Amino acid sequence: MGDPLHTVTTLPTARQPGCPFDPPAELIDTRRHGPISRYTFPGGKPGWLITGYDLVRSVLADSRFSSRKELMLHPTIDYGDIEVPPAPPGEFLHMDDPQHRRYRKPLMGKFTVRRMRLLTERVEQITADHLDAMEQAGPPTDLVTAFAKPIPAIMICELLGVPYQDRGSFQEQVGSFMNGETSDEDLIAAYTATQEYLAELVAAKRANPTDDVLSDLTDSDLTDEELKGISLLLLAAGLDTTANMLALGTFALLQNPEQLAALRADPALADRAVEELLRYLSVAKTFMRTALEDVELGGQTVKAGSPVILSYNTANRDPERFADPHALDLHRQDGGHLAFGHGIHQCLGQQLARVEMRVAFPALVNRFPTLRLAVPAGEVALRPEIADIYGVKSLPVTWDA
């Protein structure tokens, strides 16, 4: 008779002190018990927590598991009998096919590997401009505001056609969606303000199209409401995830000086370094699914209607998939991480994120060979574990001027 199935009753709210890059110890321990565990959602509804690489990947590829917002249950908050509405038009992250495909298909050709690589020169220019500004201002500086946020913000705003002068307010509002510390009232206010701005932007692009993705989309059968939802999704994803990868990734490199030295010594290592940092950090930690029918998964029957938590960060640290999984190893050969997801919802902007990181990390560490933290590592302010996207709030750094 095998061991009884592991049961998790609460999700961890913090990481181990001194381990800012590792998943919470409770989740790592849960993975040790097996790739699938029972999880009791707040309010008492039974569900599942998937922590193993193979099972997370299989659920992401399985159309019997839904992404529909109205079927989701919050993993840590009990909202009682409140019915969750379907995702607004265009916000296709929380939709299944065919609705999901209707919105994703017109975008796929605009974020291909080839098209994103053509943007490399522009990313290099933006990166160099911000490194010049850092050098001119002199140390110390907050790497988040001086470097990590502006590069992806400028790129996604230029792609979508958001005027440069409006970028600052977007960054602030989108950050409030993702940081895990905004009150419900402020979050609704930021969401509403963003929606109102995007409605005006869509109307402006429809009246006077320019050379950008949003203008291109106005020449389709998508409504203004749908275009507004698509824009919100692309902006939120394009702004916050890469910004946190750049900042947290720099923090991780500074804490692993041998790996940092390897990247500095070998520019050809940049591609592999980015993939390893994506695996190691997994800033988009958790996604949800709901079973549409009974599904056999890892020797268990996941009943129709059961909510399922997919833990990306433990899947990307699964010892059955990655050798020495808790080590940052820029020379790692075993790729195939799930940081961008898998299946029909795999991150649309992943090639843009890769281009930005492949340019930005080497440029930063080579421009400032003596770059280091300006505060003890334990004093670097981290986002709370409940944030949708993990990262640092600020990263004080200095260097020999």
Disulfide bonds with the S-S distance in Angstrom:
none
